[in-house]
Amino acid sequence: MRDLARRIDAATPPGRDRALDALRALAILGVVLGHWLVTALTTDSGTLRAVSPLNRLPEFTPVSWAFQTLAVFFLVGGRAAAGSHTAALARGTSYRDWLTARLGRLFRPLAVVLAVWAATALAMILGGVPWQTVHTLGRLVLSPLWFLLVFAALTAATPLVAKVHPLWPLAVVLHVDVVRFGLGGPDWLGWTNVAAGWLVPYCLGALWARHGIRERPAGWTLLITGAPATVLLVALAGYPASMVGVPGAAVSNLNPPTLAAVTFGIAQCGAAFLLVGPLRRTLSRPAAWAPVALLNLGAMTVFLWHQTAMMAVTVLGLLVAGPTGHGPLTGLHTLPDGYGWVLARLAWLPVFGLALLACVAVFRTYETGGRRPSRAGRPAARKQVQRA
């Protein structure tokens, strides 16, 4: 393992900012763990239904604060896209070639997961699986993909939005919410915030790339403004406390994004800036850098297949528990209506992780363009680390 860590460290370009990769890894892991913790699949008359633990256990709402990390992903994405576009212009690379390279890493693995699930859904329908089960499983796979479409659109618009100050999209979100909630405006107006809301951290990342923001002062400024603003919006303005969607709730902070979600994201970006310095020092050690580099090489595969991994364990559990007479397994098939379910779900997380590792082993090659790491040649490894 030490030898592998040294080889990964040697294959990393000297100028690579490892803290950005660590922040991206934390954002992806936050989304994965958040979905695994706040999504429950229960059996009901032979069908599977999705239930949120936050409906029955609202005291666990702070879990959504820890694992709703999309703002950090857009922050890093804006920094990386703006930096790479500037470098591409300096090399004389065309916009088309630059965009193809940036989006290829997103859409190759996306096409695979959609093809696999289209075939799976067809097989389930032909096999007589209840439509409610097919719908539930398909929705869990497709619902997280919205953010990839938004991210791809912002990436394509990088030459235009990279010079936009984050305060401008923040002002759009503020005015949309004032009209929507304060003046009784139409609900459809809120969908404007899908672009404007995520533009705030994306433009902040682009600003970071252009002007080399001093991370610690910026971090403290964003944290001490974003966090209190979020608290005030929740406590005084009636915004939901949960930073993820809760089925049945009148208002969702995430679908579409609200001002509270954006101020929460600003606070997260501030925390990310404060982590940059310590992360750079820590990741200078090969043993600390190796797992971060490996995760980044398959980050999109992890994101795209994490719900499939959870569902595979759930269905396999049903197939095993039924014939053995055990009935629904706590934390896997039962209603999330008590602390016992929470403890059981935590115990299932390593099993979900193993299933996800199996998915990554099978499908990661589509993300890396069909190339697998070379055992003998460092140049091949260096190219993969650069592409991450």
N, C-alpha and C positions, 0 to 999 in steps of 0.2 A: 504493500500500500504506500509506503514511503517512496519507493522508486516510481510508482505511478504519479504520485503528487509532484515529485521533482520533474518528471517528464512533462506534465501539464504546465507547470510553472515555466519551464524552459521554452515551451511552445507558445507562450503568451507574448504578444508584441510588447516591447518595453514601454511604449507610450500609452498603453490601454489603461483607462481609468477603471480599476477593479471595483471601486465603490459603486459605480453605476450598475454593474452586473449584480452586485449584492442587493442593491435596492430593487432591481427587477425581480430577482429571485424571491425576495421577501414579499413583494407584491403578488406574485403568482402563488406562492404558498399560502398567503392570506386568503386569496380567493378560494383556493382548493379546500383548505380547512374550514373556511366559513360555510361553503356549500355542504360539506359533509356533516357539519354540526347543526345547521338550521334547516336541513331537508330530511324528512322522514318518509319512508315508504311503508304504508300499512296495507294489510289485506282486508278486503271487505267483500264478502260473498263471491270469492274466487277472483277478484280483481285487485290490482294495485292502485293505490291512490297516494298522492303526495300531500303531506301535512307539514306545516311549519311548527316547530316547538315553541316559537315565540307567541303563537296564539294562546297556548295553554300555560306557558311558563314565561310570562312577561318579565319576571325578575332577571331573566337571562338576556335581556336586551343589550347590556354592555358587551356581550359577545360580538354583536354586529359592529361595535366601535373598533374592536381589535382586528377584525378580519375583513372589513370593507376597505380594501387597499387600492382601489382602482385609480385614485388620484395620483398615487406614487408611480403607478405604471405609466400614466399619461405624462407625468413630469419627466421621467426617464426617457420616454418615447420622444418627447419634444426636444430634449437635449440631444439625443442620438441622431434624430432625423435632421435637425438644423445643422449640427456639426458635420454630418456626412454629406449634406447638400452643399455646404460651403467647400468641403474638400473636393467634391465632384466637379464643381465649377472651376476650381483651381487646376484640376487635371484635364479640363476640357471635355468631361463626360456630359453627354446630352441628358436632358431632363427625362426622356423616355427610358434610357438605359438605367439611370439612377433609380427611377420609380420601379422599374421591373425588378431590379435587384432587391429593393426594399420590400416590395409586396410579395415577391416569390416565396419568401420564408413564411409568410402568413397563409397564402392560398393553396400551396401544395398540400400541406397536412390537412387543411380545411376540406379540400376536395375529397380526400381519402375518408375522413370521418363521415362526411355526408353520403358518400357512396356506400360505405359499410352499413350505415344505419338505414338507408333506403332499402337495401337488400334485406336487412334484418326485419324491418317493419313489414315488408311484403311477405316474408316467410311467416311472421307471426299471424298476419291476417289470414293467409292461406291455411295455416295450421289451426285456425279456430280460436286463437287467443282473443279474449274479450276486447272490444274496441277501447273501453276505458283504460285498460292496461297499456295498450299500444299508444294511446294518446298521452298518458302520463309519462311513459318512458321517453317518447319522442320529444315531448315538451321539455323535459329535464336536459336532454342533449342540446336542443336548439336554443333554449332561452338564454344561456350565457354567451351565445355567439353575437348578440347585438353589438357588444362592445368592440368586437373585431371589425365590424363594418364601420363603426364610428372612427376607430383608430386608423383604418385604411383610408377613410375620407380625409382625415386630418393630415395624414402622411402625404397624400396626393396634393393637398393644398399648402404644404410646407413653404414653398417659395412665396406664397401670399400672406400666410398667417404668421410666419416666423418673425416678422417685424411689428406685429400687433402687440401692444402692451396688454398684460393680463387684466388691467383695470377695465378695459373696454368690454370684453365679454362678461366680466363680473357685473358691470352696469346693466347689460342686457338682461342677465338673470334676475337682478334686483327689480327692474321695471316689469318684467314678465310676471313675477310673483306678486308685485303690488297690484297689477291689473287683475290677475287671476284670483287671488285670495282676498285682497282688500277692496276691490271695486266690483267683484262678482263677474269677472270676465269669463270667456269660454274656456273649458278644460283643455281643448285642443291647443290653445296658445302655449301651454306648458311644454309641448314637444319642441318648441324653439330652443329650450334649454338643453336638449340632447346634444346639440352642437355647441351652444354658448357655454354650458356648464363645464364640459370637458375641455373646451378651449382654454379655460383659466389655467389649469396645471400644465397643459401642453404649451401654451405661450410662455408660461413661467420657465419651462424647460428650455425653450428656444432662446429666451432672454439670458438664461444661464449660459448657453452655448456662445451667444454673441458677445457678451460683455464680461464673462467670467465673474459671476456674482460671488461676493465674499460669503461663504456658506454660513459661518456662525452668526454674524449680525443679521443676515437675511432670515436664517432659521428662527432666531429668537423673535424677530419682528412678525413673521408669519404665524408663529405659534401663539404669541400673546395677543394677537388680534383675531385669528381664526377660532381659537378654542372658546374664548368668552363670547364671541358673536354667536357661535353655535349654541352655547348654553342659553343665552338670552332668547334666541329664536325658538328653542324648544320650550323653555319655561314661560315665556311671555307672549309669543306670537302663535302658539298652537301647532307648531310643526311636530311631526312624530319623533319620538326619541330613537326609534330604530333607524339605522342607516342602511337597511336592506328592506326590500318589499315584504310585507306581511299579508298573506291572503286574507281578504275580507276587510282590510283597513280602508278607511275613507280616503286617505292620502298616503302616497308612497314618496319617500325622500329620493328614491332612485329611479322611479319609472313613471314620469320623467324626473330628471334631477331638479331638486328644489334649491333655494338659496341656502337652506341649512346644510344640504349635502355639499354644496360648493364651499361654504365656510369651513365645514369639517375637513374637506379635502385640502384647503389652504393650511389648516393646522397640521395635517399629515405631512404636507410638503415641507413645512417648517421643521417638523421632527426629522424628516429625511435629510434636510440640509445639516442639521446638527449631528447626524450620524455619519456624514461623509468622512470627516477627519478620522474618527476612530476606526471606521471600516477600512480606510486606506492603510492605516498602520497595521491592523490585524491581518489583512489579506496579503500583506507582503510576505507572510509565511506560507510556504507551499502547501502545508497540511490544511490551512484554513481556506486557501484559494481553490484547491482542487474540487471540492464538492460544489462550490459556487459556479465554477467554470462548467462542470458537467451538467448541472441543472440548466444553465443558460443554453447549452447546446441542444437541449430538448425542451425548452420552456413552452413552446406552442403545443408540442405533443402532450406535455403534462396538462396544460390547460384544457385542450380539446377532449382528452380521454378520461379526465378525473371523474366525471359523472358516470361514464360507462363503467369504470372500475367499481364504483359504489353500487350501481345497479346489478352488475354481474355477481357481486358477493351476495346481494339481497336475494336475487333469483336462485342462486345456487343454494343459499340457506333454506329457501322454501322447498327445493327439491330434496334436500337432505332431511329437513325436519319433518316433512309430511309422512314419508314411509316409516320413519322411526318412532312416530307418535309423540314427538316433543311439542308439536304445535308451533305457533309463532314464536320467534326468538326475541327476547327482550333487547331493545336497543336497535333492532334490525327490522322487525315487522310489526312491532306493537306501537300503540299510540304514545306520543311523547307527553305524558300527563303527570310526570313526577320525577323526583331526583334520581330514582332508580334507573329511569330511562337514560338520564344524562350520564351516569356512571357507566352503564352498559355501552352507550354509544362511544364514549371515550375508549373503552376496551376494544371496540371494533375498528377504531382508526388504523392501527397497525395492519389489520387484515386488508382494509381498503388500500393502504399504501403498497402492500405486496401485489395486489391486483393491478394497481397503477404501474408499478415497475414492470410487470409482465406486458402491459399495453405499450409502454415506452420502448421496451426491448423489441417489440414487433414492428412498431410504426414510426420510430424516430428517424429511420433512414429517409422517409419522405420529406422530413423537415430539412435535413442536411443535403438534399439534392441527390440522394442515392449513394453518397459516399460514407463509408464507415471509417472510424479512426484507424490510422495505420500504426501497426506495432513497431515497425522498424524506421519509418520515415518521419522525422519531425516536421518537414515542410507541410505534409498533409494535415498533421495535427494543428500546425500554426494557422493554416487557412480556415479550419473549422472554428478555432477560437476567435479569429478575426470576424468571421461571419456571425458569430453569436452576438 
